[in-house]
Structures are given as structure tokens and as C-alpha cells.
Amino acid sequence: MRYLSTRGGSEPVKFCEAVSQGLAPDGGLYLPETFPDLRTHLQEWSGLSYPDLCHAFFQKFATDLEDAELKDAIYSAYSGFSHSETAPLVRLNEHWQVLELFHGPTLAFKDFALQLLGNLYELQIKRTGKPLCILGATSGDTGAAAISGLLGKSGVKVFILYPNGKVSPLQERQMTCTGAENIYPIAIEGTFDDAQRTVKELFGDITFRESIGLSAVNSINLARILAQSVYYLYAWLRLSSDVREHTTFVVPTGNFGNVFAGWLLTKMGIQFGGFRVATNQNDILHRLFGSGEYQLGEVSPSLAPSMDIQVASNFERLLFYFLDGNADQVREVMTTFRDTGRYEFEKFSIPKFSSSSTNDIEIPQIIGGVWKDHNYLVDPHTACAFQDLPCDMPSVILATAHPAKFPQVFEDAGMSRPTSPVLEELLDRAPNKFHLDVDALSVRSFIEKKLKRT
Ligand SMILES: *Cc1c(COP(=O)(O)O)cnc(C)c1O
């Protein structure tokens, strides 16, 4: 199996290369050249455990990995999940079920991809003998999940920049209380955008990048997408066969990675009722599906902070299929959007997609309503999925984070604070963080100093 860039300007690569590069050299994102038809396997796959299903699925894509290594990487990735089903389905009523994706070590769905990606990086280091240095900026969840996926891995050092005082106290503890020596959480004086800009600047320095083997863990890595397709398939196989093809998957959305991973299964012969893109008040995607206009706005900080985005970086992958695989047109749209901050499609409709948006006044109301009607607690991201959800539509709602990660919302709504033993345990550990000014030079010399120490 080979992987192509959405912008058509790079040579096709094998799986391992697509994973270690992340972004294609022409600035595009990798996609599989062809898709397997999964329909012939459904009978055989329907009774598999989560890791077994994941293994069977990745055998179709990671064709250049040795099978025993692939299997080990997958089994060890999901061994740290606290629920025996890894991704359990919980029924709310006749039509609605919740797919709980928060039983991983950092209590958000990003663990599904980053626990596995950490192991794939480790295999890569073993094969090439070259150490890797991971650099990223985070506003919370991604940093915590990346750190958890990479902690203690030999040959990897991880530097994560975050805005001091602007991530939640629990998220900060998840990043700083790991006790692992290869992890460097760096609190910078500035905003998330400042942190992001510093990271971009360092990635732009090709000599520096190559000399230390710099790599990124952002949501554009194809391995992250494929790892997420697995839980859609797992849930689909657990639905009764008469509703599978009529069930809509409702997905709290930011960068569009999660919902795209589900939609990708339609290319492999799996039928869904639809996909519902649930945004918060940062509604660039909701506006796109409504009006065809893809228009940049200001990021407005919300109660569902992991969905506070301006540009949905995985949107380019959907665009590639919307434009029938015409890489020249993808390049034109992306260039226009980069230069002017907007692009107008005559009509942007893709069969099966619908969307909604939810503001900060509505989020606590929905949390209260779901609790009252179903005796079930949802976090502020998951709450967005319930916006205008038709009562009689068979739906699987993706719960992307554990409510205990965002206790403040519940307190403000007069509800009791949800807790989790995983987070309680963090309170007993000593934090270890570094402080730097927000400029590329100080970050660069910090990294160089820490790399020399080994
Ligand atoms: C990252 C995140 C999202 C958004 O997912 P995308 O793949 O960026 O669309 C939603 N909810 C939570 C809790 C997250 O951490």
C-alpha cells in the first residue's frame, strides 16, 4: 500500500515513511492510494476484541511493518486503557448511544491515536538507529496525550510548549507530573498562538531540524487518522445489523481529524446513516456546510477549548475527495485560503454530512439537560454533540473527554464536581516544568542543551 500527497507534488511513500514525515514535502497531507474493501471481513471481524480489530485493520495499511511488531505496538498501546472494552457503547434511550472514548491514560480520545503513534515512533527509531526529538505547542489535550504516548520511550525527547497560566490546572498537571526524564513541558509567557509561532519558526530552520531529527505530533499524521477509524468500525460492528446503515455518528469537532477518520470507512464499503459535525462557537465548519463559504474568523476561547480552532487542518483531506482527487484544484483552494483567509465554493455539500454549532451559554444548559433526561454526565465538548439532535434519529454520540477533565463548568452550573481516580492521583505528584521566554532563540538553545546531556 502506498500513500499520496493531497497536493500531488511529492512521490508516493510507504506507510512507515508517511508516519515519520507527518506532512508531505509538498506541504500536502498523506492519503492511501487505494482502499481495501472491508465488507468481506465483517463477519469474521464482528467478534474481535478492540486490539484484535485494530490489528486486523492496520494489516491492510501498514504493509511495510513486520506483523509481529505491528501487533505488539497495538497491544501495548491499548493495554493502558482502563475499560475492558476499550471503547464501550452506553445506551441513553431507544435511539441514542454514547461511544465513550475517554478511558485512556489522559481521559480524552486523543489517547487512541497518540498511544499507538508513540509505539510506531519507537519502531522507527529501532529501525533507523536515529533518535527523534518531538516539538509541539499545545492548548491542553494534545500535549497531555502526546506526552503520555511518548514518556519513557528510548531515543525520544519531547518538548511541549504551552501558554503559562492559560491551560487548565488539571491539564498542566497531566503534562508536568509524569516523572519521566525524556519529557520537557515548557511554560512560555504568551498565548497559544505565540507558542505555535515559535514552534513553526523552529521547524522552518531546516539545518536545525535535520541536525536533531525534529518531528511533530500534530493531528495531520495519517497514523492518527487510521487509529481513529478503528473505533468507528468497532462501534458499528456492535450495532444491531438492522440499524447499522441508518445510524448517524455525531462528532464534537475542531480540526476535523476525528470525524474524517469515520467518514474514511465509507471509502472501504462501510455504510453509515451520516456524520454530524458538532462545533462550538468557533463554527467555521458549520458555516461551510451551511453556505459553502470557508472563511477564517478570530478564535473565540470557549468552554470546550480543545475545539477552539480557526483552520481545521484535516479539512484538506476531505477537500481532496470533494474535488474528485484533483490535486491541482486542492492546491489552488489552499493557496487562495492561505492568502486571503477565505474561499467560496459554489456549493459545498457532501452526501451524509450535517452540522451544528453550540455557544457557551448553551453548553451548561445541555449538560444539565442530558443529566436530567438520561442520568448521564457529559463533558463540555461532548455536550456540543447534543445540539439540535433529532430525537428519533439512530445516533452514536462520540464522548471525546471525561467530564472530570473540566470540573469548573459543572461547579458553575451548580452541579457536583465529577472526579476520576487518574486525576486525583496526579495531585500527589510533584510537578516539573520549565519556564522560557517566548522567542525561538531561547527555545532552540534550551533544546540543544538538553539534547547534549544524554
Ligand atoms: C481534540 C479534541 C476535539 C476535536 O477533535 P478534532 O479531531 O480536532 O476534530 C474534541 N474534543 C476533545 C475533548 C478534544 O481533545
PDBQT file of the ligand as one rigid body, heavy atoms in Angstrom, charges set to zero:
ROOT
HETATM    1  C1  LIG A 501      -9.068  17.440  20.140  1.00  0.00    +0.000 C 
HETATM    2  C2  LIG A 501     -10.434  17.350  20.734  1.00  0.00    +0.000 A 
HETATM    3  C3  LIG A 501     -11.597  17.546  19.939  1.00  0.00    +0.000 A 
HETATM    4  C4  LIG A 501     -11.528  17.909  18.469  1.00  0.00    +0.000 C 
HETATM    5  O1  LIG A 501     -11.119  16.827  17.647  1.00  0.00    +0.000 OA
HETATM    6  P1  LIG A 501     -10.658  17.052  16.131  1.00  0.00    +0.000 P 
HETATM    7  O2  LIG A 501     -10.088  15.757  15.675  1.00  0.00    +0.000 OA
HETATM    8  O3  LIG A 501      -9.632  18.156  16.189  1.00  0.00    +0.000 OA
HETATM    9  O4  LIG A 501     -11.880  17.451  15.339  1.00  0.00    +0.000 OA
HETATM   10  C5  LIG A 501     -12.845  17.378  20.552  1.00  0.00    +0.000 A 
HETATM   11  N1  LIG A 501     -12.958  17.087  21.873  1.00  0.00    +0.000 NA
HETATM   12  C6  LIG A 501     -11.872  16.911  22.671  1.00  0.00    +0.000 A 
HETATM   13  C7  LIG A 501     -12.065  16.602  24.106  1.00  0.00    +0.000 C 
HETATM   14  C8  LIG A 501     -10.562  17.030  22.134  1.00  0.00    +0.000 A 
HETATM   15  O5  LIG A 501      -9.493  16.855  22.936  1.00  0.00    +0.000 OA
ENDROOT
TORSDOF 0
